[in-house]
Amino acid sequence: MNDTVGQLAAASHKYGPECTIGVVIGYGCNSSYLEKTSRITKFDAKARGYDHENMIVVTEWEEFGKHGELDDILTQFDREVDAASVHKGKQ
């Protein structure tokens, strides 16, 4: 469990089943969301004995582009923020 899952759980408790996304924008930036287990193809739920209809997926989206995949869409401002970051090239 990470901070986005905690955010999702807290918001779901407060706001009900319509809340299906947790987002944290702070030191890092990440999200989690509720997905139908049947749509998660990288996880064999039956083999693992997971019999719940839904599962929380943590995106780890702050890691997208760590191999240069997003270089073509980075702006001057993205590059300036990254250059000043203690986590250059990561978050």
N, CA, C and O atoms as CSV, one atom per row, in Angstrom:
chain,resi,resn,atom,element,x,y,z
A,1,MET,N,N,0.849,-1.177,0.000
A,1,MET,CA,C,0.000,0.000,0.000
A,1,MET,C,C,0.891,1.235,0.000
A,1,MET,O,O,1.901,1.286,0.701
A,2,ASN,N,N,0.505,2.229,-0.794
A,2,ASN,CA,C,1.246,3.483,-0.777
A,2,ASN,C,C,0.288,4.641,-0.480
A,2,ASN,O,O,-0.884,4.425,-0.171
A,3,ASP,N,N,0.800,5.866,-0.576
A,3,ASP,CA,C,-0.017,7.029,-0.213
A,3,ASP,C,C,-1.243,7.214,-1.105
A,3,ASP,O,O,-2.272,7.697,-0.632
A,4,THR,N,N,-1.158,6.842,-2.374
A,4,THR,CA,C,-2.327,7.012,-3.241
A,4,THR,C,C,-3.430,6.029,-2.889
A,4,THR,O,O,-4.613,6.352,-3.004
A,5,VAL,N,N,-3.053,4.835,-2.462
A,5,VAL,CA,C,-4.047,3.842,-2.038
A,5,VAL,C,C,-4.709,4.321,-0.749
A,5,VAL,O,O,-5.921,4.179,-0.588
A,6,GLY,N,N,-3.932,4.883,0.161
A,6,GLY,CA,C,-4.493,5.456,1.381
A,6,GLY,C,C,-5.455,6.585,1.075
A,6,GLY,O,O,-6.511,6.694,1.697
A,7,GLN,N,N,-5.094,7.424,0.118
A,7,GLN,CA,C,-5.969,8.532,-0.300
A,7,GLN,C,C,-7.259,7.997,-0.896
A,7,GLN,O,O,-8.341,8.500,-0.595
A,8,LEU,N,N,-7.150,6.984,-1.735
A,8,LEU,CA,C,-8.327,6.368,-2.349
A,8,LEU,C,C,-9.225,5.748,-1.280
A,8,LEU,O,O,-10.444,5.921,-1.319
A,9,ALA,N,N,-8.635,5.029,-0.329
A,9,ALA,CA,C,-9.414,4.393,0.727
A,9,ALA,C,C,-10.120,5.439,1.597
A,9,ALA,O,O,-11.297,5.283,1.922
A,10,ALA,N,N,-9.412,6.491,1.969
A,10,ALA,CA,C,-10.007,7.536,2.807
A,10,ALA,C,C,-11.140,8.254,2.088
A,10,ALA,O,O,-12.193,8.509,2.673
A,11,ALA,N,N,-10.921,8.579,0.818
A,11,ALA,CA,C,-11.957,9.285,0.053
A,11,ALA,C,C,-13.157,8.378,-0.201
A,11,ALA,O,O,-14.298,8.837,-0.156
A,12,SER,N,N,-12.915,7.104,-0.465
A,12,SER,CA,C,-14.015,6.162,-0.671
A,12,SER,C,C,-14.842,6.020,0.601
A,12,SER,O,O,-16.068,5.927,0.546
A,13,HIS,N,N,-14.170,6.005,1.738
A,13,HIS,CA,C,-14.878,5.911,3.009
A,13,HIS,C,C,-15.760,7.145,3.222
A,13,HIS,O,O,-16.900,7.039,3.675
A,14,LYS,N,N,-15.214,8.310,2.889
A,14,LYS,CA,C,-15.954,9.561,3.111
A,14,LYS,C,C,-17.035,9.800,2.066
A,14,LYS,O,O,-18.136,10.235,2.404
A,15,TYR,N,N,-16.731,9.519,0.793
A,15,TYR,CA,C,-17.640,9.897,-0.299
A,15,TYR,C,C,-18.415,8.735,-0.906
A,15,TYR,O,O,-19.361,8.956,-1.663
A,16,GLY,N,N,-18.034,7.511,-0.590
A,16,GLY,CA,C,-18.787,6.368,-1.085
A,16,GLY,C,C,-18.196,5.735,-2.333
A,16,GLY,O,O,-17.089,6.073,-2.750
A,17,PRO,N,N,-18.950,4.808,-2.926
A,17,PRO,CA,C,-18.426,3.990,-4.034
A,17,PRO,C,C,-18.182,4.753,-5.333
A,17,PRO,O,O,-17.555,4.214,-6.244
A,18,GLU,N,N,-18.655,5.974,-5.440
A,18,GLU,CA,C,-18.365,6.746,-6.663
A,18,GLU,C,C,-16.903,7.152,-6.738
A,18,GLU,O,O,-16.397,7.453,-7.819
A,19,CYS,N,N,-16.220,7.163,-5.603
A,19,CYS,CA,C,-14.802,7.526,-5.589
A,19,CYS,C,C,-13.987,6.318,-6.026
A,19,CYS,O,O,-13.955,5.303,-5.330
A,20,THR,N,N,-13.330,6.422,-7.172
A,20,THR,CA,C,-12.562,5.288,-7.699
A,20,THR,C,C,-11.120,5.654,-8.061
A,20,THR,O,O,-10.398,4.835,-8.631
A,21,ILE,N,N,-10.695,6.886,-7.732
A,21,ILE,CA,C,-9.335,7.328,-8.064
A,21,ILE,C,C,-8.731,8.048,-6.869
A,21,ILE,O,O,-9.391,8.865,-6.227
A,22,GLY,N,N,-7.471,7.739,-6.575
A,22,GLY,CA,C,-6.716,8.470,-5.568
A,22,GLY,C,C,-5.498,9.083,-6.226
A,22,GLY,O,O,-4.782,8.404,-6.962
A,23,VAL,N,N,-5.252,10.362,-5.969
A,23,VAL,CA,C,-4.111,11.057,-6.579
A,23,VAL,C,C,-3.361,11.813,-5.487
A,23,VAL,O,O,-3.969,12.440,-4.620
A,24,VAL,N,N,-2.045,11.744,-5.542
A,24,VAL,CA,C,-1.207,12.520,-4.642
A,24,VAL,C,C,-0.266,13.351,-5.501
A,24,VAL,O,O,0.467,12.827,-6.339
A,25,ILE,N,N,-0.305,14.653,-5.273
A,25,ILE,CA,C,0.603,15.565,-5.968
A,25,ILE,C,C,1.356,16.308,-4.873
A,25,ILE,O,O,0.797,17.178,-4.204
A,26,GLY,N,N,2.606,15.966,-4.696
A,26,GLY,CA,C,3.406,16.539,-3.621
A,26,GLY,C,C,4.865,16.377,-3.954
A,26,GLY,O,O,5.332,16.850,-4.990
A,27,TYR,N,N,5.599,15.698,-3.063
A,27,TYR,CA,C,7.016,15.459,-3.317
A,27,TYR,C,C,7.196,14.667,-4.601
A,27,TYR,O,O,8.127,14.902,-5.372
A,28,GLY,N,N,6.298,13.738,-4.811
A,28,GLY,CA,C,6.209,13.001,-6.066
A,28,GLY,C,C,4.810,13.192,-6.603
A,28,GLY,O,O,4.052,14.016,-6.090
A,29,CYS,N,N,4.464,12.450,-7.617
A,29,CYS,CA,C,3.126,12.552,-8.200
A,29,CYS,C,C,2.741,11.154,-8.671
A,29,CYS,O,O,3.456,10.528,-9.453
A,30,ASN,N,N,1.602,10.676,-8.181
A,30,ASN,CA,C,1.223,9.309,-8.483
A,30,ASN,C,C,-0.288,9.167,-8.345
A,30,ASN,O,O,-0.965,10.064,-7.842
A,31,SER,N,N,-0.803,8.037,-8.795
A,31,SER,CA,C,-2.237,7.786,-8.677
A,31,SER,C,C,-2.505,6.299,-8.507
A,31,SER,O,O,-1.657,5.452,-8.788
A,32,SER,N,N,-3.704,6.015,-8.042
A,32,SER,CA,C,-4.207,4.643,-8.004
A,32,SER,C,C,-5.669,4.694,-8.410
A,32,SER,O,O,-6.320,5.731,-8.284
A,33,TYR,N,N,-6.177,3.584,-8.892
A,33,TYR,CA,C,-7.577,3.550,-9.292
A,33,TYR,C,C,-8.140,2.150,-9.109
A,33,TYR,O,O,-7.402,1.169,-9.016
A,34,LEU,N,N,-9.453,2.083,-9.061
A,34,LEU,CA,C,-10.147,0.820,-8.899
A,34,LEU,C,C,-10.459,0.250,-10.275
A,34,LEU,O,O,-11.067,0.918,-11.111
A,35,GLU,N,N,-10.036,-0.999,-10.504
A,35,GLU,CA,C,-10.216,-1.650,-11.804
A,35,GLU,C,C,-10.915,-2.995,-11.602
A,35,GLU,O,O,-10.742,-3.641,-10.569
A,36,LYS,N,N,-11.689,-3.403,-12.576
A,36,LYS,CA,C,-12.289,-4.735,-12.552
A,36,LYS,C,C,-11.161,-5.756,-12.688
A,36,LYS,O,O,-10.342,-5.671,-13.603
A,37,THR,N,N,-11.126,-6.708,-11.783
A,37,THR,CA,C,-10.059,-7.713,-11.765
A,37,THR,C,C,-9.972,-8.456,-13.087
A,37,THR,O,O,-8.877,-8.802,-13.532
A,38,SER,N,N,-11.103,-8.702,-13.717
A,38,SER,CA,C,-11.112,-9.435,-14.989
A,38,SER,C,C,-10.371,-8.695,-16.098
A,38,SER,O,O,-9.960,-9.313,-17.081
A,39,ARG,N,N,-10.194,-7.384,-15.956
A,39,ARG,CA,C,-9.505,-6.590,-16.981
A,39,ARG,C,C,-7.995,-6.516,-16.752
A,39,ARG,O,O,-7.271,-5.975,-17.588
A,40,ILE,N,N,-7.518,-7.048,-15.639
A,40,ILE,CA,C,-6.088,-7.010,-15.326
A,40,ILE,C,C,-5.469,-8.297,-15.862
A,40,ILE,O,O,-5.493,-9.331,-15.195
A,41,THR,N,N,-4.926,-8.226,-17.047
A,41,THR,CA,C,-4.450,-9.431,-17.745
A,41,THR,C,C,-3.094,-9.922,-17.251
A,41,THR,O,O,-2.746,-11.078,-17.490
A,42,LYS,N,N,-2.321,-9.083,-16.572
A,42,LYS,CA,C,-1.002,-9.503,-16.088
A,42,LYS,C,C,-1.090,-10.231,-14.756
A,42,LYS,O,O,-0.068,-10.648,-14.211
A,43,PHE,N,N,-2.291,-10.388,-14.229
A,43,PHE,CA,C,-2.483,-11.018,-12.930
A,43,PHE,C,C,-3.499,-12.142,-13.075
A,43,PHE,O,O,-4.640,-11.905,-13.470
A,44,ASP,N,N,-3.090,-13.357,-12.759
A,44,ASP,CA,C,-3.983,-14.507,-12.820
A,44,ASP,C,C,-4.680,-14.634,-11.469
A,44,ASP,O,O,-4.189,-15.306,-10.562
A,45,ALA,N,N,-5.832,-13.977,-11.353
A,45,ALA,CA,C,-6.555,-13.914,-10.082
A,45,ALA,C,C,-6.937,-15.296,-9.569
A,45,ALA,O,O,-6.799,-15.571,-8.377
A,46,LYS,N,N,-7.408,-16.154,-10.436
A,46,LYS,CA,C,-7.834,-17.502,-10.010
A,46,LYS,C,C,-6.656,-18.297,-9.453
A,46,LYS,O,O,-6.774,-18.942,-8.411
A,47,ALA,N,N,-5.529,-18.248,-10.145
A,47,ALA,CA,C,-4.354,-18.990,-9.699
A,47,ALA,C,C,-3.855,-18.483,-8.344
A,47,ALA,O,O,-3.273,-19.240,-7.567
A,48,ARG,N,N,-4.085,-17.216,-8.070
A,48,ARG,CA,C,-3.633,-16.614,-6.813
A,48,ARG,C,C,-4.696,-16.655,-5.714
A,48,ARG,O,O,-4.451,-16.216,-4.591
A,49,GLY,N,N,-5.881,-17.187,-6.047
A,49,GLY,CA,C,-6.953,-17.257,-5.067
A,49,GLY,C,C,-7.594,-15.918,-4.755
A,49,GLY,O,O,-8.207,-15.739,-3.702
A,50,TYR,N,N,-7.448,-14.982,-5.676
A,50,TYR,CA,C,-8.040,-13.647,-5.501
A,50,TYR,C,C,-9.440,-13.678,-6.096
A,50,TYR,O,O,-9.599,-13.775,-7.312
A,51,ASP,N,N,-10.456,-13.596,-5.241
A,51,ASP,CA,C,-11.820,-13.757,-5.732
A,51,ASP,C,C,-12.666,-12.487,-5.588
A,51,ASP,O,O,-13.887,-12.565,-5.449
A,52,HIS,N,N,-12.019,-11.327,-5.620
A,52,HIS,CA,C,-12.741,-10.058,-5.524
A,52,HIS,C,C,-13.002,-9.496,-6.917
A,52,HIS,O,O,-12.199,-9.678,-7.832
A,53,GLU,N,N,-14.116,-8.821,-7.064
A,53,GLU,CA,C,-14.508,-8.265,-8.357
A,53,GLU,C,C,-13.567,-7.153,-8.815
A,53,GLU,O,O,-13.305,-7.012,-10.010
A,54,ASN,N,N,-13.063,-6.369,-7.874
A,54,ASN,CA,C,-12.209,-5.225,-8.198
A,54,ASN,C,C,-10.857,-5.333,-7.509
A,54,ASN,O,O,-10.685,-6.063,-6.532
A,55,MET,N,N,-9.902,-4.581,-8.052
A,55,MET,CA,C,-8.572,-4.513,-7.473
A,55,MET,C,C,-8.048,-3.090,-7.645
A,55,MET,O,O,-8.336,-2.432,-8.645
A,56,ILE,N,N,-7.293,-2.630,-6.685
A,56,ILE,CA,C,-6.672,-1.310,-6.810
A,56,ILE,C,C,-5.384,-1.457,-7.613
A,56,ILE,O,O,-4.570,-2.342,-7.345
A,57,VAL,N,N,-5.210,-0.586,-8.593
A,57,VAL,CA,C,-4.001,-0.551,-9.423
A,57,VAL,C,C,-3.262,0.746,-9.105
A,57,VAL,O,O,-3.846,1.828,-9.159
A,58,VAL,N,N,-1.989,0.634,-8.778
A,58,VAL,CA,C,-1.140,1.807,-8.546
A,58,VAL,C,C,-0.384,2.069,-9.847
A,58,VAL,O,O,0.343,1.200,-10.327
A,59,THR,N,N,-0.551,3.254,-10.414
A,59,THR,CA,C,0.001,3.525,-11.745
A,59,THR,C,C,1.504,3.776,-11.762
A,59,THR,O,O,2.166,3.476,-12.756
A,60,GLU,N,N,2.054,4.324,-10.677
A,60,GLU,CA,C,3.465,4.753,-10.664
A,60,GLU,C,C,3.755,5.630,-11.878
A,60,GLU,O,O,4.796,5.489,-12.520
A,61,TRP,N,N,2.833,6.534,-12.187
A,61,TRP,CA,C,2.950,7.346,-13.402
A,61,TRP,C,C,4.118,8.315,-13.372
A,61,TRP,O,O,4.525,8.814,-14.421
A,62,GLU,N,N,4.667,8.595,-12.199
A,62,GLU,CA,C,5.823,9.492,-12.165
A,62,GLU,C,C,7.041,8.868,-12.815
A,62,GLU,O,O,8.020,9.562,-13.088
A,63,GLU,N,N,6.994,7.588,-13.062
A,63,GLU,CA,C,8.100,6.894,-13.713
A,63,GLU,C,C,7.932,6.827,-15.234
A,63,GLU,O,O,8.834,6.365,-15.932
A,64,PHE,N,N,6.791,7.282,-15.751
A,64,PHE,CA,C,6.590,7.237,-17.203
A,64,PHE,C,C,7.646,8.106,-17.875
A,64,PHE,O,O,7.904,9.230,-17.445
A,65,GLY,N,N,8.234,7.592,-18.900
A,65,GLY,CA,C,9.206,8.358,-19.669
A,65,GLY,C,C,10.623,8.285,-19.142
A,65,GLY,O,O,11.480,9.050,-19.586
A,66,LYS,N,N,10.894,7.386,-18.208
A,66,LYS,CA,C,12.243,7.341,-17.644
A,66,LYS,C,C,13.279,6.848,-18.648
A,66,LYS,O,O,14.478,6.918,-18.380
A,67,HIS,N,N,12.840,6.355,-19.788
A,67,HIS,CA,C,13.766,5.923,-20.841
A,67,HIS,C,C,13.689,6.855,-22.051
A,67,HIS,O,O,14.050,6.468,-23.162
A,68,GLY,N,N,13.220,8.080,-21.831
A,68,GLY,CA,C,13.165,9.074,-22.896
A,68,GLY,C,C,11.908,9.068,-23.730
A,68,GLY,O,O,11.829,9.789,-24.724
A,69,GLU,N,N,10.909,8.263,-23.350
A,69,GLU,CA,C,9.691,8.157,-24.156
A,69,GLU,C,C,8.917,9.476,-24.253
A,69,GLU,O,O,8.172,9.683,-25.210
A,70,LEU,N,N,9.086,10.363,-23.278
A,70,LEU,CA,C,8.320,11.612,-23.271
A,70,LEU,C,C,9.141,12.824,-23.708
A,70,LEU,O,O,8.637,13.947,-23.694
A,71,ASP,N,N,10.382,12.614,-24.091
A,71,ASP,CA,C,11.261,13.734,-24.433
A,71,ASP,C,C,10.672,14.659,-25.490
A,71,ASP,O,O,10.891,15.869,-25.439
A,72,ASP,N,N,9.936,14.116,-26.433
A,72,ASP,CA,C,9.382,14.931,-27.519
A,72,ASP,C,C,8.294,15.898,-27.065
A,72,ASP,O,O,8.003,16.868,-27.765
A,73,ILE,N,N,7.688,15.648,-25.901
A,73,ILE,CA,C,6.600,16.536,-25.460
A,73,ILE,C,C,6.976,17.392,-24.262
A,73,ILE,O,O,6.156,18.188,-23.804
A,74,LEU,N,N,8.200,17.254,-23.735
A,74,LEU,CA,C,8.621,18.081,-22.612
A,74,LEU,C,C,8.781,19.525,-23.060
A,74,LEU,O,O,9.324,19.799,-24.130
A,75,THR,N,N,8.305,20.435,-22.237
A,75,THR,CA,C,8.433,21.864,-22.541
A,75,THR,C,C,9.699,22.419,-21.901
A,75,THR,O,O,10.372,21.730,-21.135
A,76,GLN,N,N,10.008,23.641,-22.214
A,76,GLN,CA,C,11.145,24.342,-21.609
A,76,GLN,C,C,10.985,24.351,-20.092
A,76,GLN,O,O,11.965,24.202,-19.361
A,77,PHE,N,N,9.760,24.525,-19.621
A,77,PHE,CA,C,9.495,24.592,-18.183
A,77,PHE,C,C,9.693,23.235,-17.519
A,77,PHE,O,O,10.217,23.160,-16.408
A,78,ASP,N,N,9.277,22.156,-18.192
A,78,ASP,CA,C,9.515,20.808,-17.675
A,78,ASP,C,C,11.012,20.584,-17.489
A,78,ASP,O,O,11.449,20.051,-16.469
A,79,ARG,N,N,11.787,20.995,-18.482
A,79,ARG,CA,C,13.238,20.779,-18.441
A,79,ARG,C,C,13.891,21.609,-17.333
A,79,ARG,O,O,14.827,21.149,-16.679
A,80,GLU,N,N,13.386,22.852,-17.122
A,80,GLU,CA,C,13.927,23.704,-16.068
A,80,GLU,C,C,13.633,23.123,-14.682
A,80,GLU,O,O,14.505,23.104,-13.814
A,81,VAL,N,N,12.415,22.654,-14.483
A,81,VAL,CA,C,12.049,22.057,-13.202
A,81,VAL,C,C,12.878,20.798,-12.968
A,81,VAL,O,O,13.373,20.577,-11.862
A,82,ASP,N,N,13.030,19.984,-13.985
A,82,ASP,CA,C,13.812,18.764,-13.855
A,82,ASP,C,C,15.270,19.079,-13.530
A,82,ASP,O,O,15.871,18.425,-12.678
A,83,ALA,N,N,15.832,20.065,-14.194
A,83,ALA,CA,C,17.235,20.425,-13.974
A,83,ALA,C,C,17.484,20.879,-12.521
A,83,ALA,O,O,18.578,20.685,-11.990
A,84,ALA,N,N,16.480,21.476,-11.891
A,84,ALA,CA,C,16.607,21.970,-10.520
A,84,ALA,C,C,16.198,20.936,-9.475
A,84,ALA,O,O,16.329,21.184,-8.277
A,85,SER,N,N,15.712,19.798,-9.910
A,85,SER,CA,C,15.188,18.768,-9.008
A,85,SER,C,C,16.302,17.960,-8.358
A,85,SER,O,O,17.356,17.736,-8.954
A,86,VAL,N,N,16.050,17.526,-7.125
A,86,VAL,CA,C,16.991,16.609,-6.474
A,86,VAL,C,C,16.821,15.200,-7.034
A,86,VAL,O,O,17.633,14.319,-6.752
A,87,HIS,N,N,15.774,14.981,-7.825
A,87,HIS,CA,C,15.518,13.692,-8.457
A,87,HIS,C,C,15.527,13.856,-9.981
A,87,HIS,O,O,14.611,13.404,-10.668
A,88,LYS,N,N,16.559,14.500,-10.492
A,88,LYS,CA,C,16.662,14.781,-11.923
A,88,LYS,C,C,16.407,13.522,-12.758
A,88,LYS,O,O,16.987,12.462,-12.523
A,89,GLY,N,N,15.516,13.682,-13.740
A,89,GLY,CA,C,15.216,12.575,-14.633
A,89,GLY,C,C,14.234,11.571,-14.080
A,89,GLY,O,O,13.941,10.571,-14.735
A,90,LYS,N,N,13.711,11.815,-12.875
A,90,LYS,CA,C,12.793,10.853,-12.271
A,90,LYS,C,C,11.419,11.464,-12.076
A,90,LYS,O,O,10.537,11.278,-12.915
A,91,GLN,N,N,11.223,12.180,-11.000
A,91,GLN,CA,C,9.887,12.651,-10.646
A,91,GLN,C,C,9.616,13.977,-11.298
A,91,GLN,O,O,8.537,14.543,-11.121
